[in-house]
Amino acid sequence: MSVLVTGGAGYIGSVTVDVLVETGEDVVVLDDLSTGYADSVNEAARFVRRDIGDSDLVTRLVDEYGIDACIHFAGKIAVGESVGNPAAYFESNVARPLRLLDALLGSDVAHFVFSSSAAVYGDPSTVPIPEGHPTNPTNPYGRTKLMFEGILSDYDVAYGVRKVSLRYFNAAGGTALRQERHDPETHLIPLVLDAAAGRRPVIVVFGDDYDTPDRSAIRDYVHVADLANAHVLALRYIRGGGTTRRLNLGTGSGHSVLEVIDTVHQVTGRSVPSERGDRRSGDPTRLVADPREANEVLGWVTTSDSDLAFITESAWKHRS
């Protein structure tokens, strides 16, 4: 048996491939390198640089390598870009994955782990956010994730596609082999680290009127290695006969923007120039996961790696 990992040259995908290889899995990575990097693919994995929407190719890969499951990461992730160019997001995050799913199903591959997002919730009314919370995404990126979750659920009912959708919150940190590399970078921790390193002149703190202790927005940061482990556990769960699930991945606690800036200062010993800016439209006050279902269903728990100081240290090693 082999597992197909789409987007396995990207940030979370590449770390997950490392863990899969370490656990003895035979891995096939399918990535067009539109946002990933070839040098991020584990050398023990088979790497195919092609479009995930190439149905004929996917069918051949299943036949050639005996693929029985797919972990799907590939897609676009920038919220702001999705607002300006929603067509690209519906093509990348819905249309192409649907062709992938149909090709897999046509080859009797019915185990699917989907990299979803907390963006499906929108502005929450309850924090920490449980999986049963209403979904009301506030941007096209979140809508594409929710739409594909719905497709997977419909395919489960109609065709028996067993899937786990993993709604993770703020991925962060690095490992000994991999680091966060986005172009352009939009995630807070690497941006603050770049400011500490002098590669960015200032960090703009968007909004100083939130209903939080320090008036800045709060997010739930989880280490990329913990996220990778969750995907491996989800794969084992569905291979073992587990039922379709939607699960949150987070720590259950949050940190404000100003806390992140202060932690970067403490870890690096460098000052972080910052200035206040206006709120960004659609930015919720708090996004914090209730991860109890992932704990109970997968046996997944975050480790000390998801401590904010450790996350910062692990990312700083690669950016200093």
C-alpha positions as CSV (number, residue, x, y, z in Angstrom):
1,M,0.0,0.0,0.0
2,S,1.1,3.6,-0.7
3,V,-0.3,6.9,0.3
4,L,-0.6,9.8,-2.2
5,V,0.3,13.2,-0.6
6,T,-0.8,16.2,-2.8
7,G,1.0,19.4,-1.9
8,G,3.8,17.3,-0.3
9,A,6.4,19.9,-1.3
10,G,4.7,22.6,0.8
11,Y,5.1,23.6,4.4
12,I,2.8,21.3,6.4
13,G,2.7,18.7,3.6
14,S,6.5,18.2,3.6
15,V,6.6,17.7,7.4
16,T,3.8,15.2,7.1
17,V,5.7,13.3,4.4
18,D,8.7,13.2,6.7
19,V,6.6,11.6,9.5
20,L,5.0,9.2,7.1
21,V,8.4,8.0,5.8
22,E,9.7,7.7,9.4
23,T,6.7,5.4,10.2
24,G,7.5,3.1,7.2
25,E,4.8,4.4,4.8
26,D,5.5,4.2,1.0
27,V,4.8,7.8,-0.1
28,V,4.0,9.3,-3.5
29,V,4.1,13.1,-3.6
30,L,2.1,15.0,-6.3
31,D,2.9,18.7,-6.4
32,D,3.2,21.2,-9.3
33,L,5.6,23.4,-7.2
34,S,3.4,26.5,-7.8
35,T,3.9,27.3,-4.1
36,G,6.1,24.3,-2.9
37,Y,9.8,23.5,-3.2
38,A,11.4,20.4,-4.7
39,D,14.1,20.4,-2.0
40,S,11.4,20.1,0.7
41,V,10.3,16.6,-0.5
42,N,11.8,13.8,1.5
43,E,14.3,11.8,-0.6
44,A,12.6,8.5,0.3
45,A,9.3,9.6,-1.2
46,R,8.5,9.3,-4.9
47,F,8.0,12.8,-6.3
48,V,5.8,13.6,-9.3
49,R,5.8,17.2,-10.5
50,R,2.4,17.5,-12.1
51,D,-1.1,19.0,-11.6
52,I,-3.4,17.2,-9.1
53,G,-6.3,17.8,-11.5
54,D,-4.7,15.5,-14.2
55,S,-7.2,12.6,-13.8
56,D,-5.3,10.3,-16.2
57,L,-2.1,10.8,-14.3
58,V,-3.7,10.1,-10.9
59,T,-5.2,6.9,-12.3
60,R,-1.8,5.8,-13.5
61,L,-0.2,6.6,-10.2
62,V,-2.7,4.5,-8.3
63,D,-2.1,1.6,-10.6
64,E,1.6,1.9,-10.6
65,Y,2.2,2.4,-6.9
66,G,-0.8,0.6,-5.3
67,I,-2.1,3.8,-3.7
68,D,-4.9,3.1,-1.2
69,A,-5.3,6.5,0.4
70,C,-4.7,10.2,-0.2
71,I,-3.7,13.1,2.1
72,H,-4.7,16.3,0.3
73,F,-2.8,19.5,1.1
74,A,-2.5,21.1,-2.3
75,G,-4.2,24.5,-2.8
76,K,-4.1,28.2,-2.3
77,I,-4.1,29.6,1.3
78,A,-3.9,33.4,1.3
79,V,-7.1,35.0,2.5
80,G,-6.4,38.4,1.1
81,E,-5.5,37.0,-2.3
82,S,-8.7,35.0,-2.3
83,V,-10.8,38.2,-1.9
84,G,-9.1,39.8,-4.9
85,N,-9.0,36.7,-7.1
86,P,-11.8,34.2,-6.0
87,A,-11.8,32.5,-9.4
88,A,-8.3,31.2,-8.9
89,Y,-9.3,29.8,-5.4
90,F,-12.4,28.0,-6.6
91,E,-10.3,26.4,-9.4
92,S,-7.4,25.5,-7.2
93,N,-9.3,24.5,-4.0
94,V,-12.5,23.0,-5.5
95,A,-12.3,22.2,-9.2
96,R,-8.9,20.5,-9.3
97,P,-9.4,18.5,-6.1
98,L,-12.8,17.3,-7.4
99,R,-11.1,15.9,-10.5
100,L,-8.5,14.3,-8.1
101,L,-11.3,12.8,-6.0
102,D,-13.1,11.4,-9.0
103,A,-10.0,9.8,-10.4
104,L,-9.2,8.2,-7.0
105,L,-12.8,7.0,-6.6
106,G,-12.7,5.5,-10.1
107,S,-9.7,3.5,-9.0
108,D,-11.4,2.3,-5.8
109,V,-9.4,4.6,-3.5
110,A,-11.8,5.7,-0.9
111,H,-9.6,6.8,2.1
112,F,-9.1,10.6,2.1
113,V,-7.6,13.0,4.6
114,F,-8.3,16.6,3.8
115,S,-6.3,19.6,5.0
116,S,-9.1,22.0,5.9
117,S,-9.1,25.2,7.9
118,A,-10.6,27.0,10.9
119,A,-11.5,29.7,8.3
120,V,-14.8,27.7,7.7
121,Y,-16.1,29.1,11.0
122,G,-15.9,32.8,10.2
123,D,-16.5,35.1,13.1
124,P,-17.2,32.7,16.0
125,S,-19.9,33.2,18.6
126,T,-18.4,30.6,21.0
127,V,-14.7,30.3,21.9
128,P,-13.1,27.8,22.1
129,I,-14.7,26.7,18.9
130,P,-16.2,23.2,18.8
131,E,-16.8,21.3,15.6
132,G,-20.5,21.8,15.9
133,H,-20.2,25.5,15.8
134,P,-22.1,27.1,12.8
135,T,-19.9,27.5,9.7
136,N,-20.0,31.0,8.1
137,P,-16.7,31.8,6.3
138,T,-16.1,35.4,5.7
139,N,-13.8,35.1,2.6
140,P,-13.5,33.0,-0.6
141,Y,-10.6,30.9,0.9
142,G,-12.8,29.7,3.8
143,R,-15.7,29.1,1.5
144,T,-13.6,26.9,-0.8
145,K,-12.6,24.8,2.2
146,L,-16.1,24.4,3.4
147,M,-17.4,23.6,-0.1
148,F,-14.9,20.8,-0.5
149,E,-15.8,19.4,2.9
150,G,-19.4,19.3,1.7
151,I,-18.4,17.5,-1.4
152,L,-16.5,14.9,0.6
153,S,-19.5,14.4,2.8
154,D,-21.8,13.9,-0.2
155,Y,-19.4,11.5,-1.7
156,D,-19.3,9.5,1.5
157,V,-23.1,9.1,1.5
158,A,-23.3,8.3,-2.2
159,Y,-20.0,6.4,-2.9
160,G,-18.5,5.4,0.4
161,V,-15.6,7.8,0.4
162,R,-14.3,7.7,4.0
163,K,-12.7,11.0,5.0
164,V,-11.4,13.0,7.8
165,S,-11.4,16.8,7.4
166,L,-8.8,18.4,9.7
167,R,-9.7,22.0,10.5
168,Y,-6.5,23.5,11.8
169,F,-5.9,26.8,13.3
170,N,-2.5,28.7,13.0
171,A,0.3,26.4,11.8
172,A,3.7,27.6,13.0
173,G,7.3,26.6,13.8
174,G,9.9,24.5,12.0
175,T,11.6,21.1,12.3
176,A,15.2,20.0,11.9
177,L,14.5,19.4,8.2
178,R,11.7,21.8,7.2
179,Q,10.8,25.5,7.6
180,E,8.0,27.8,6.7
181,R,8.5,29.3,3.2
182,H,5.8,31.3,1.6
183,D,6.1,33.9,-1.1
184,P,4.8,36.3,-0.2
185,E,4.8,35.5,3.5
186,T,1.5,36.3,5.3
187,H,1.8,34.5,8.6
188,L,2.4,36.4,11.8
189,I,5.3,34.6,13.5
190,P,7.7,34.5,10.5
191,L,6.8,38.1,9.7
192,V,7.7,39.1,13.3
193,L,10.9,37.1,13.2
194,D,11.8,38.8,9.9
195,A,11.4,42.2,11.7
196,A,13.6,41.0,14.5
197,A,16.2,39.9,12.0
198,G,16.1,43.3,10.2
199,R,14.6,41.9,7.0
200,R,11.4,43.8,7.6
201,P,11.2,47.4,8.8
202,V,8.2,47.2,11.0
203,I,5.3,45.0,12.0
204,V,1.8,46.5,11.7
205,V,-0.5,45.4,14.5
206,F,-3.9,45.5,12.8
207,G,-6.4,46.8,15.4
208,D,-6.0,48.1,18.9
209,D,-9.6,48.0,20.0
210,Y,-10.4,44.3,20.4
211,D,-12.1,43.0,23.5
212,T,-9.0,41.2,24.7
213,P,-6.6,42.0,27.7
214,D,-4.1,43.9,25.5
215,R,-6.6,45.0,22.8
216,S,-5.0,42.9,20.0
217,A,-6.5,39.8,18.3
218,I,-5.9,36.3,19.7
219,R,-5.1,33.2,17.7
220,D,-4.4,29.5,18.5
221,Y,-0.9,28.5,17.3
222,V,0.0,24.9,16.9
223,H,3.4,23.5,15.9
224,V,3.7,22.0,12.4
225,A,5.0,18.7,13.8
226,D,1.9,18.3,15.9
227,L,-0.2,19.0,12.8
228,A,1.8,16.4,10.8
229,N,1.2,13.8,13.5
230,A,-2.5,14.4,13.3
231,H,-2.6,13.7,9.6
232,V,-0.8,10.4,10.2
233,L,-3.2,9.4,13.0
234,A,-6.2,10.4,10.7
235,L,-4.8,8.1,8.0
236,R,-4.6,5.2,10.4
237,Y,-8.1,6.0,11.7
238,I,-9.8,5.8,8.3
239,R,-7.7,2.8,7.2
240,G,-8.9,1.1,10.3
241,G,-12.5,1.6,9.5
242,G,-13.1,4.9,11.2
243,T,-16.2,6.9,10.1
244,T,-16.2,10.3,8.4
245,R,-15.2,13.1,10.7
246,R,-14.5,16.9,10.9
247,L,-11.9,17.6,13.6
248,N,-10.3,20.7,15.0
249,L,-6.6,20.9,15.4
250,G,-5.4,23.4,17.9
251,T,-4.0,23.8,21.4
252,G,-7.2,25.0,23.1
253,S,-5.5,28.3,24.2
254,G,-4.6,31.4,22.3
255,H,-2.0,34.2,22.2
256,S,-2.5,37.8,21.1
257,V,-0.5,39.6,18.5
258,L,1.3,41.6,21.1
259,E,2.1,38.4,23.0
260,V,3.7,37.0,19.9
261,I,5.8,40.1,19.4
262,D,6.9,40.0,23.1
263,T,7.8,36.2,22.8
264,V,9.9,36.9,19.7
265,H,11.7,39.6,21.6
266,Q,12.4,37.3,24.5
267,V,13.5,34.4,22.3
268,T,15.7,36.4,20.0
269,G,16.9,39.1,22.3
270,R,16.2,41.6,19.6
271,S,13.8,44.5,19.4
272,V,10.8,44.2,17.1
273,P,9.7,47.6,15.7
274,S,5.9,47.8,15.5
275,E,3.2,50.2,14.8
276,R,-0.6,50.2,15.1
277,G,-2.9,50.0,12.1
278,D,-6.6,49.8,11.4
279,R,-8.5,46.6,11.8
280,R,-8.6,44.4,8.8
281,S,-12.1,43.7,7.6
282,G,-13.4,40.3,8.7
283,D,-10.7,39.7,11.4
284,P,-12.3,37.9,14.4
285,T,-11.4,38.9,17.9
286,R,-10.5,35.3,19.0
287,L,-9.9,32.1,17.0
288,V,-9.2,29.3,19.5
289,A,-9.9,25.6,18.9
290,D,-11.8,23.2,21.1
291,P,-9.7,20.1,20.1
292,R,-11.4,17.5,22.3
293,E,-12.9,15.5,19.5
294,A,-9.4,15.0,17.9
295,N,-8.1,14.0,21.3
296,E,-10.9,11.4,21.7
297,V,-11.2,10.1,18.1
298,L,-7.6,10.1,17.0
299,G,-5.8,10.1,20.3
300,W,-4.1,13.3,19.2
301,V,-2.7,15.7,21.7
302,T,-0.4,18.7,21.2
303,T,3.0,18.3,22.7
304,S,5.4,20.8,24.3
305,D,6.4,21.7,20.7
306,S,3.2,23.7,20.5
307,D,4.3,26.0,23.3
308,L,4.6,29.5,21.8
309,A,8.2,29.9,23.0
310,F,9.3,26.6,21.4
311,I,7.4,27.4,18.2
312,T,9.3,30.7,18.0
313,E,12.6,29.1,18.8
314,S,12.1,26.4,16.2
315,A,11.2,29.0,13.5
316,W,14.0,31.4,14.5
317,K,16.7,28.8,13.9
318,H,15.8,28.9,10.2
319,R,15.4,32.7,9.8
320,S,18.2,34.2,11.9
